[in-house]
Amino acid sequence: MSTSTSSTAAQHHIMGVYNRAPLAFERGRGARLFSTDGDEYLDCVAGIATDGLGHAHPVLVEALKTQGEKLWHVSNIYRIPEQEELADRLCAHSFADVVFFTNSGTEAIECALKTARKYHTANGQPERIEIFGFDGSFHGRSYAAVNASGNPSYVEGFGPRLPGYSQLTFGDHDALKAAIANPTTAAIIVEPVQGEGGARSIPEHCLVSLRALCDEHGVLLIYDEVQCGMGRTGKLFAYEWAAQDGGVGGEPHIMAVAKALGGGFPVGACLATTEAAKGMTVGVHGSTFGGNPLAMAVGKAAFDTINTDEILDNVKRVAGYFVQQLNGLKDRFPDIIVDIRGKGLLIGIKLIPNNREFMVLARDEKLLVAGGGDNCVRLLPPLNLTVEEASEAIAKLEQACEAARAAQNVVA
Ligand SMILES: *Cc1c(COP(=O)(O)O)cnc(C)c1O
C-alpha cells in the first residue's frame, strides 16, 4: 500500500540517517497531533522546540496564506521590507544591532562563526581563529557546526577535523580561563541552556563572568539560542535571565536563533552587535533563500505572538507546574527518574531505564517526548500549552513510569 507508513519498503528512497519511529501524522492543532492511523497524540516535542505556538496556529496560518498570495521569493539583491521589519523587532528586543537571516539553525551558527573570525581579521588580528565550545553541545550539522559541537561521533569518518575548533569541559574554569586568555582565540560558543546535550542550564552568574572574561581579552561570546531562544525559557531569549539593567551582564556579542523563530516555517537568524559584525561587509556572506518574504511574513507573525506577556507568562506558569509535578514523579519512581533539569519549557528528565525505550512507553500512552543526551528525555511542548494539557502529560508520564517499572521487574 502506498500510504503505509510502517512498511520499511516505503522509506527505501530516503537516505537512512534517521532513526524514525513507525509513526506518521496527517494533521495537528495546538498541542495535538493526529496520526495517519487515526490516533490522537499529545505533542511535547513540537518539532524539537520548533512549533513554538503548536500546530496550525490561526495567526501563523493567516500570515502564510496572505503572504503566499502576494510574494514568496525575491533575491537579496533587492531590499526586502519584511526582512527589515523582522530585523527591527529582533534588535529592539535584544542586545543586537544587525541580523542576517537564514533557513536553519546550522546556517545561523555558520554565520555566527564566520562573523567572529572576520571581526578579528577586520581588527588586524587574523591569527585569532580558535573557537572554543563545550562538551555535550550541539550546534548543527554543517562541517563548521559539527566541528564546533561537543559530540565526537558527528565528526568521525568525515575526514580531518577543521582546524581551530576545540571543546572545553563544563565546569573546568581553569581551562576556560586559559582558552580565553589565549592570543589566538576568536570566540567562545555556548548554549545558555543545552538542548540535545540533555537540557543542561548554565547558571546565570556563569554567563555574566564568561562575558566579562571575554571582554577583558577581546574574545567574542557567541550564544547558540537556536533551541532555548524565542520564549522557550519564559523570556524571549534565555540570556535575558543573565542580563543586567544599565550595564553589561551575560549578553552575547553574537547569537544564533532558529527553531521557533518561524513557528514551524524554516527561518533562522544570526544576530550581532554592530562592532562584532564589522567584518561582515558587502560580498563576504550571503544566502539565496535566507530572509525571503514568505519566511519573514510568518516569522513576524510568530515573533509578535510569542513576544507577549501572555505567552511568556504561560511558559513560566506551565514550567513551574511541570517541575513540581515531575519532582513528585521522581520521588515516587526513584528507580526510573533520577533528575529533573532544564529551564522553562526546555525540560530534561534523566532516567535510569534507557531513554529510547522510555520514549516508546510514552508513545504507547499517546504522549510524544524527545530524546536527549545523558539518557534524558526532553519535554519541549508548545509555549501555549495549557496547565490542563500539562497535567494530562504528567498522567501519561506516570503510566509510562509504571510500565518502565514493570519491565524492569520482569528483567530482574
Ligand atoms: C537544532 C539546533 C541547531 C541546528 O539547527 P538546524 O535548523 O537543525 O540546522 C543548532 N543548535 C542548537 C542548539 C539546536 O538545537
The ligand as an SDF file (V2000), in Angstrom:
LIG
                    3D

 15 15  0  0  0  0  0  0  0  0999 V2000
   18.5590   22.3460   16.2490 C   0  0  0  0  0  0  0  0  0  0  0  0
   19.7880   23.0400   16.7080 C   0  0  0  0  0  0  0  0  0  0  0  0
   20.7610   23.5020   15.7970 C   0  0  0  0  0  0  0  0  0  0  0  0
   20.6770   23.2050   14.3280 C   0  0  0  0  0  0  0  0  0  0  0  0
   19.5490   23.7370   13.7330 O   0  0  0  0  0  0  0  0  0  0  0  0
   19.0450   23.1520   12.3090 P   0  0  0  0  0  0  0  0  0  0  0  0
   17.8570   24.0080   11.9980 O   0  0  0  0  0  0  0  0  0  0  0  0
   18.7330   21.7180   12.5220 O   0  0  0  0  0  0  0  0  0  0  0  0
   20.1250   23.3460   11.3390 O   0  0  0  0  0  0  0  0  0  0  0  0
   21.8220   24.2280   16.2990 C   0  0  0  0  0  0  0  0  0  0  0  0
   21.9440   24.4780   17.6050 N   0  0  0  0  0  0  0  0  0  0  0  0
   21.0360   24.0430   18.5080 C   0  0  0  0  0  0  0  0  0  0  0  0
   21.2210   24.3820   19.9560 C   0  0  0  0  0  0  0  0  0  0  0  0
   19.9510   23.3030   18.0940 C   0  0  0  0  0  0  0  0  0  0  0  0
   19.0640   22.8440   18.9990 O   0  0  0  0  0  0  0  0  0  0  0  0
  1  2  1  0
  2  3  1  0
  2 14  2  0
  3  4  1  0
  3 10  2  0
  4  5  1  0
  5  6  1  0
  6  7  2  0
  6  8  1  0
  6  9  1  0
 10 11  1  0
 11 12  2  0
 12 13  1  0
 12 14  1  0
 14 15  1  0
M  END
$$$$
